[in-house]
Every structure is written in C-alpha cells, then in structure tokens.
Amino acid sequence: MRPKKIENFVVKIDTKIDYALKKINKNLFGIIFVVSQKNILLGSISDGDIRRYIIKHKNISNKITIKSKLINKRVKTINSQDTNKKLFNLLEKGFRVVPKVNKKNQLIDICTYKNIISFPIASPQISKLEVSLVNNCLQSGWISSRGSYIDTFEKNFSKFLNFGYSLAVSSGTTALELAIKSLKLPKKSEIILPNFTFAATINSIINSGMTPVLCDVRRDTWTIDYEKIKKLINNKTKAVIPVQIYGQAYHVDKIHKIAKDNNLYIIEDCAEGLGGKYKNKIVNKKADVICYSFFANKVITTGEGGMAVFKDIKTYNTAKMIRSHGMDPKKKYYHNIEGSNYRMTNIQAAIGTAQLKKINYFIKKRKLIFNIYDNYLSKIKFISLLPKNTWSQNSYWLYTILINDFGSRKRDILLEKLTKNGIEARNGFISLNKMKPFKKYSRNNLPISNYLSENTISLPTSINLTKNQIKYIVDLLLVNIEELNYVK
Ligand SMILES: Cc1ncc(COP(=O)(O)O)c(C=O)c1O
C-alpha cells in the first residue's frame, strides 16, 4: 500500500515539478520529501507550496524544476533511536507522514500511524471502576449468578431507560430467546424479521421452536420495511422482531399499528441500538420486549451479556422463571415450566454496573467519532452514509457506510487491503437469505437487504480515535477504493 512505498514520497533535487506533483497525487498525503543525489534529506514540499509558487511566478510550465528555495527545510524527522511515542506525538500534532533518517540525515523510511498502531473495529473501555467492582465479587465469593450486582444492574438499567422490567442474561442472543419463550406462542408460530441483520436474530427464533419469515428492509432507514411486513402476515404470524440495525431506529409507529391491527407481539432487537433515540426518547415504549447485547464491541459491555426488558410484569415474571430452568421462585427445585440457564454472572453485572455509570459519556464520544467521519465522507459522491431523518437518532454504535454499486467482490478486496494496513474494517451483515441454513425462510425477493449487504462496510469506531487517526483511516479507505478502479 502506498504510504509504505517510500518512492512515492521522495524526489531528487532538480526534478521536474510535474513529476513531484504526480507523486503527491499518488501518495495522497499532500507532501513530498526532497533529497540530494546522495539521498540526504533536504526538506519537504507540500502541494500548497507548489501552488503558491506557480501563482507567484505566473508559470505553469512543466519545465520548472525543484530548487532549493522552494523547499521547506524545517522538516520534523525521527531517527532509529527515537521512541514510538515521539512518532505518535508528531502524527497527533498533524504531521501526516514523518520521514525517518539515519545519522547522515539520509532518508531511510516514511512513517505513518501504520508503523506504531493498528485500529480495531471497536475497543471496550474498561477503567478502575470496573476492576474495583469485579474485585468486590472475587473477594466476596459472589461470582456466579447470585449476588447484589445483578439486582443493581437490572434496576439501574430500567432507570436509565425509564421503562420496563429488566432481566440480565448471558448474551443478546439469549435475551431474544428468552423474550420469545416468555410470550408462550403456539409451536411453529411465524415470526417476521428483517433479512439484513446478524444471525442471532434468526437463530433465536429457530432455537425457540418458531418459524422465521424474512422480510426486506427499507433504503431510507436500512430497517424492516413496514409495507412488506403486511404481505407476510397470515394466521400463524404471532410476532415481529424489528432490528435497530447499526443503531438505526425503525418506523416504530407504523409497525406498532400493523402489530396492533394483526394482534402481533413486538420484540425489539436493540442489540446495537442502546442509546439511540426515537422521537427524542431512548425507548419508544411500544415494544413488548426490548433486547440488548453487551458483547465487547457494544455501546456498553459486560464481556458477554445481554438484557431483556419487559413492558409488563407478568411476562417478566414468566421470563425470570425460564431464565433459571423454570424454577418456582417460592419453592426451590420445583420447576413450574420448561426453562434453561440464561443467567448473567454477578461478575458480568459488576462490569455492567460500572459501564452504565459512564453510558452518557460513551454516547457523547461515539457521536463525536461519527461526526468526524461524516465530515470527511459526506462530500464523497460515491459514498452514502447511514440514513438520517428528523425523527430518530442513531446509537452511534458502529460507523458504517455504503459504497454505491461497489459490489461484494471489490468490497472484500478492499477489506483485505485495509486489514493489511492495520485497519480492521468489516463487511456489512450478509443477508440471511444468502446463507445456507436460512435460505428456506425467504418467501419474496429481498433486493434492498441484498444490495446493502453487498455494498456496506463498517470502519473502526473506538471512542479513543483522534481526528488525525480518522483522517488517516479515511485517506487509506479512499485511496484503496480508487486503486480498485472503481467507476463512480
Ligand atoms: C442485531 C443483533 N442481534 C443480536 C445480537 C446478539 O448479541 P450477542 O452477541 O450478545 O449474543 C447481536 C450481536 O452482535 C446483534 O448485532
């Protein structure tokens, strides 16, 4: 990849200026380093320096050569003895590339973020508070699913949402399974879900003995299409699971009306949507159950973990029994109904309790990261950002874009190239109808979900990314898209 190709960053003194400009164009960093015939670093020239020179001398001849007076001689360099910290500080100050020189001041390398860090897709933010609460569990011996943090986490969670009765469980997937089972639907009832989601949504339906029915999504939200839901409803349909995909709110009121008219339950898969808003509210209060995930890449984490939040206490009480093998709460080892072990541990709940205290800070930081990316990418014609509208606000979970008509083949090569450069990017979720175990659950064409699935990628969204780092990621993204001969 270009930034490591030193020749794209170097020209010899007395070289023609148009040759230097071509190299600047190739390396995409807006700067070139000038060396003597013996490779001694003489200085740098930016594309701005050349522009100013041409304007001043009213000469755009391609015969101009690089002369000493054109060169900025105060270039920041590093040498072999310098620490990564020095390089990091220079990059953070806004030097996008830093030349590395030997004792004779000869240019030996060109350094970027790639030399010192890689960018994971997400990184959990664990601080002293989590460590201290986990320590409390370890020292007290309350390490399984009994212990005070479970109760605290559940209560604080409902308080944060200002809604419902929360049950902490072992994952977002088990939250969904528990939600479905607690509704006591007839066996093999049909449950409608979007085709563009993570497999957990459909697996939870299958694992609960129900029949999934795939529905296409909408281009204006990337979420389940309320018009198309209507066509899939029959007398076996008992529920719908709208997914807040990539933190996007679905058309809550429209789907609520369909559910009401057809006597359907709404189970919201909000695994990716914690903190997102619908009509300015963090919870729309229309779903019967809302399910969250606390996997390590989510808005808050408990390592693995999830929460099912119930609108009514009766279903909550049923779910609470199912979570623990259907055991009667008043009669130990007497089992009222079938169940399983879906419990969260006290250790996970301790982490969750600490994380929840910081949730507003996390969301604020995530919003900032999204805004910086948007700022760079909204001007790029061939990229569509996550849809925006006046009635909702994304949870800022994972920064995801659509490269218009790019195609999955090019997209996958792009991902490989980014990975080689230390940038962990991801393809959009593969639409469920395109995978062997789930094909049989589609009844209609699903063009929008298939299109989104083939053309989307997610970029690093760790909350400690800096503006310069995001710029670096964006530059590499764009140069690699260009290299793939993408016709816009
Ligand atoms: C849309 C969606 N639903 C459900 C889940 C399941 O959550 P978990 O991984 O905690 O089981 C995820 C997790 O990534 C998800 O993205």
The ligand as an SDF file (V2000), in Angstrom:
LIG
                    3D

 16 16  0  0  0  0  0  0  0  0999 V2000
  -28.5700   -7.2770   15.6550 C   0  0  0  0  0  0  0  0  0  0  0  0
  -28.0140   -8.1940   16.6950 C   0  0  0  0  0  0  0  0  0  0  0  0
  -28.8530   -9.0020   17.3560 N   0  0  0  0  0  0  0  0  0  0  0  0
  -28.4270   -9.8210   18.3120 C   0  0  0  0  0  0  0  0  0  0  0  0
  -27.1000   -9.8900   18.6740 C   0  0  0  0  0  0  0  0  0  0  0  0
  -26.6770  -10.8880   19.6870 C   0  0  0  0  0  0  0  0  0  0  0  0
  -25.9580  -10.3940   20.7430 O   0  0  0  0  0  0  0  0  0  0  0  0
  -24.8830  -11.2990   21.4980 P   0  0  0  0  0  0  0  0  0  0  0  0
  -23.6570  -11.3240   20.6370 O   0  0  0  0  0  0  0  0  0  0  0  0
  -24.6750  -10.5910   22.7780 O   0  0  0  0  0  0  0  0  0  0  0  0
  -25.4510  -12.6460   21.6710 O   0  0  0  0  0  0  0  0  0  0  0  0
  -26.1840   -9.0640   18.0350 C   0  0  0  0  0  0  0  0  0  0  0  0
  -24.7890   -9.1090   18.4240 C   0  0  0  0  0  0  0  0  0  0  0  0
  -23.8640   -8.6930   17.8910 O   0  0  0  0  0  0  0  0  0  0  0  0
  -26.6380   -8.1930   17.0120 C   0  0  0  0  0  0  0  0  0  0  0  0
  -25.8020   -7.3940   16.3510 O   0  0  0  0  0  0  0  0  0  0  0  0
  1  2  1  0
  2  3  1  0
  2 15  2  0
  3  4  2  0
  4  5  1  0
  5  6  1  0
  5 12  2  0
  6  7  1  0
  7  8  1  0
  8  9  2  0
  8 10  1  0
  8 11  1  0
 12 13  1  0
 12 15  1  0
 13 14  2  0
 15 16  1  0
M  END
$$$$
